[in-house]
């Protein structure tokens, strides 16, 4: 959030100089502690957050690949053919893993 809203953000800064940044850390810690006192199983929550992250990462990786080869976006820093192949292979592997996960969940 600090990067999105252009807040001062660094653990090297004193809390008085980065109040919103440290506020997010404190709020996140409090939410984590409160979840510990609810019936939510923290291990299951971690598992499902990883599952959601894996599924959501496929379109994000595809978008990043399209951006990485676009000279209008990257200028002279477009990625090499080797990185394109590796990036698309990684994107395909994530996609296959996501499809396989759903296949085995519902079959």
N, C-alpha and C positions, 0 to 999 in steps of 0.2 A: 504494500500500500504506500509505503514511503516513497518508493520510486515512481509510482503512478501519480501521486499528488505532489511530487517534488518537495518532499520534506527533508530536512536535515536528517541523515541516517547513518549512524556509525556507532558501534559499541565503544569506539575510542573517545566519543564525545561524552561529556558529563550529562547526566539526565536533564539538567536545567537548560542545556543547549539543544536538546532533541526530545522535547516533551512528548510530542505525538508518536514518535518512533518508539520510545520506551513505554508509552501508554499502550500501544498495540501489543508489545511483549507482555506487559502486565495483564492485559485483558485476556490474551490467549492463554496465559498460565492459569488465570482464575477459571476460565472455561474448562480447561483440562482437569483441574482439581474438582470442579463441580461435577463433571462427567463421571469422575471416580465414585461419587456418592449416588449415582442414578443406577437404574437396573441395566443400563447399556453396558455390554461386555466390551471393554477397551480393546481386546485382541480382535474380536469380530469387527469392531469399528475400524481398526487399522487394516484388517484384511479387505473390507469392502472399500475403503478409501483407495487402497492399492489397485483393486479391480477397476474402480471408476477411473482412476488415473491411467491405467493401461488402455482402456477403451477410448478415452478422450484423447490420448496421445496420438492415435493414428491420424485423424484429420489435421491435428496441429503439426505433426511431422510432415505431412504432405504439403501443407501450406508453407512451411519453412523451406522445403525443397524447391517449391515453385519460386519463392522469393530469392533463394540463394543463387539461382541461375538467371535471374532477371537483371540485365544491366541497368535498367531504369531505377531499380531499387538499390542494387549493390555497387553500381558504378564499375570501377576497374577491379573490384574485389569478388567477382563471381567465382564460384567454386570450380575446381578442376573436374575433369571427366571421372577420375578415380574417386573423388569424393561424391560425385553425383551417383555413381553406381553403388557405392557403399551406403549412401543415404537412402536411396530407393530400396536397396535390399533390406536395410533396417526397418524402413517403413512397411515393406511387405511382410517382414517377419512379425512385426507387431500386429498387423492386420490379420494375418493367419492365426496368430495366437488368440486374438480377440474372438474371431469367428469360431475357432476350435473350442474356446471356453464356453461360448453360448451353445454350441452343438452338444457338448458333453453335459451341460447343465440341463438341457431340455430334451435329451433323448434317452 
